[in-house]
């Protein structure tokens, strides 16, 4: 007995759905939504427990006094006040400017230095103890010196961010250049390739994943450096906003500034990941072919 056209269409649709879910792309989409739901549920659970133990100030009951841990509702209220007053955007813009300027300067100089020393072995061996010596200095310990030199404006924060970013990108880029497959270099040289062609066709593609690894590692450190500089001496920026709230014993304000910094770090790191995925799409395409 033949099935009706409606039943056949339903069976065909279900089969197509199962085929789509069985493909790597389908499984990836399913896993992505599942992970997103799990993360959202975990975040809501944390916020709910936090609100519960901090209590309701109107009822006067709390497992932990709000002076110590504040509460999600009070933090949201403080953020809303800062947004309405415009102060949050102002201080966030200052911190982003310091971070971006230092990140660009330090990242560009670190990549350039890593490429140059990675291709000049004699120069690298000569400068190695000096570079390792400067790198062993805790970068945050340089903040008082930079403030002494440049004052309390944006300049010392930019220099501090650039210094932290430089060494992370330099060491990663240098390792990537030195890790280039020598056989590929020799083959291209035998085919008549010059140094420029060897660099752009072999060395740079080989070192690019290392460069992005250094940049991704430098993102949180650049934000930390900018904020620490502001905490030590500043009259604007998120670090100043945090210290100002602490000086007024405003626990909700301190947590609100921390939340903003955490969200900023996540967004910037996601942007770097997207840029890496775009620039290295050739590597993803090559892996999918296999």
N, C-alpha and C positions, 0 to 999 in steps of 0.2 A: 504494500500500500504506500503510495507516494506521499511525502510530506507536503503540507500546504505552502504556498509562496511566503506567507508571513513567518512561518516557523523556519523556513530555509533562510530568510533574511536575518532572523534573530540568531540562528546558529552561525551564520557567516560573520555577523558583527562580533559575536563572542570570540570566534576563532581569530579574527583580526586583532582584537584587543589582547588576546593571549600572546599572539605573535609579537605585538609591539612591546609587551611587557617582558618577553623573553629575550629581546635584543639588548645589547649593552647599553644603548642610549635609554631604552625604556627602564631598565633596572636602575640606571643612574638617576633618572628623574624620580623614580619611586623612592630610592634611598635618600635623595636630597630632601624631598618633602617629609619623609619620616624623621630625618635628623632635625629638620626645622621644627616639627611638632614637638619632638622630645626636648629640644632646647627651650622652646617657648614654655612648655610645661614645667621644666626645671626652674626657669626664671620666675614664673608665677608662684611656684612652691616656695622658693627662697624669699620672695617679697611677702608672701602670705605669712610665713613663719616669723619673719622679721617684724611685720606689723603686729602680729599676735603677741610676741614676747615684749615688745615695746609698749603695748597697752594703748589705752585711749585716755588722753589727758583729762577729758571731761568726766570720766568715771573714776579717775584717780587710782587705777590699778595697773600694774605692770610687773612682769617678771624681772626686767632690767630697766633701770631709770633711763628716760629718754635723754638725759644730759650726756650719757655715755655713748649711746648707739643711735640716738635720734629715732626716726621712723620713716618708712617710704612716703607716707602722706605728708609729713613735714618737709621732707626733702623736695617732693614735687611742688609743694607750696612755695618754698624758697626759690626754686628754679623759675616758677611762674612769675614771681616778683622781679627777679633779675631780668627776665625776658621782657616784661612789661616796662621796666625802667630803661631798658636798652643797655644796661651795664654788662650783661653777659656777652652780647655780641661785640662790644668794644674791647673787653679784655681778651676774648677768644681771638679776635682779629690780631691783636698785638702778639699773642703767643704763636699764632700761626705764621705771622710774618717772620718772627725770630727763628722759628723752626724751619720754615721753607728756605729762608736765605742761608742759614747755616748748613742745612742739608744739601742744597745745591752746590755751595762752595766746597764743603768737605767731600761730598760724593764725587764731584767732577775732578777735584784735585787727587782724591784717592784712587779713582779709576785710572787717571793719567799716570800717576806715579807707579801704580801696579803694573801697567802695561810697559812703561819704560824700563823699570827695573827687572821685570819678568823677561825682557828680551836682551838685557845687558847684564850678563852673569857677573862680570868683573865689578861693575858698579854696584850690583846688589850685594856682593860679598863684602865690598868696602864699607857700605853704609849699614850693613846688617846690625852690628852692635849698637849703633846710634839709634836706629829705628826701634829696636827691641827695648832699648833703655827708655826712650820717650814713651813707648807704648805701655811700659810697666808702671808708669805714673798714673794713679787714679785720676781720671779726667776731672771729676768733680772737685778734687783738691786744687785744681787750677783756677776755680771760680773766684776766690778772693783776689788772686793776682790779676785776673782780667778786669775785675771790678776796680781795682786800684789803678790799673792802666787806663781804662776806658770810661770810668764813671758808672752811673746806675741806669743809663739809658739802654737802648736795644743793642748797642755794639758789643758789650761783654757777653751777652747771651748768644748772639750770633757767632762770635768767636768760639765760645764754649761748645755750641752745637757742631760747628765746623770741625773742631778738633776731635770730638767724639766720633763723628761720622767718618772723618778721614781715615783713621786707623782701621776701622771695620771694613770699609770698602777697599782700602789699599791691600790689606792682607788677603782678602778674598780674591780680588782681581789678580794679585801676584800669583797666588796658588793656581788660579785658573789658567793663566798664561803659561806657567811652568808645567802644567799638566797636559799641555797640547801634545797630541800624538805626533811623535817625531817622524814616524814613517810617512804620514800624510804630508808633512813638510818636505821630506826628502823626495817624495814622488812628484809633488808640484814643482820642486826646484829642478828635477830631472826633465820635466816637461817644458822647461824654459820660463817658469814663473819668477817674477822679480819679488823683492821684499814687500812691496806694496800689495801685490796679488796674494802672497802668502799670508799676510796679515789679515786682509779682508775676507779671504776665502777659507782659511783654516784657523788661524789663531783667534780672531774675534768671535766666530761662531762657537768655538770650543770654550772660550772664557766667559761668554755671555751668561750661562746659567750660574756660574760662580759670582759674577758681578751682581746679579739680582739677589743671590743668597746674601751677599754682603749688604745690599741696600735694604732688604727686608729686615735684616738683623739691626741695621742702623736706625730704622724708623722709631722703635720705642725708645732707644737711647737718645735720639735727637729731641724727642718730646720731654724726656726726663731731664736732659741737660738744660733745655729752655726753662722749664718750671723751677728747677733747683736754682738757677741763676736769678729768677724772679723772687724766689723765696728769700734768698740771701740779701738782695738789695734791689728793690724796684718800687715804682709807684703806679704800676699798671701791669696787666697781664693776669692770667689765671693763677699763677703762683702768688701774686700779690692779693688776688681775691681770696685765695685759700688762707693766707696768713692773716688777712684782715678779719675774716670770719673767726679764725682761731683767737685773735686778740680780743674779740667781743664775746668769747665763750659761746659762739653760735655753732653748736655741733651740726645742726641741719645744714648750715652754710658750708662747713668743711666737707661734709659728705656730698653735698651738691656739686662742689668744685671737683671732687674726686670722680664723681659719676661723669661729669662733662669731659674730664681728661681721659677716662676710660673709653668713652664713646668716640672721642676724637682719635685715639690710638687705633681702635677697631676699624673706623672708616678709612683712615689713611693707609693702614695695612692692607685693607681690601682693595683700595685703589692701586697700590703697588702690585698686588697679586694679579689684578686685571690687566695692568700694563705688561707684566711679565708674560701672561698667557697670550696677549696679543702679539708681542714681539717674538715670542718663541712658538708661534703657532705652527711653524714648519716642523718643530720637533714633535708636537702632538700629532700632526698629520702623519709623520713618519712612523710613530708608534702604532697608530690605528691601522696602518697598512699591514703591519705584522700581526 
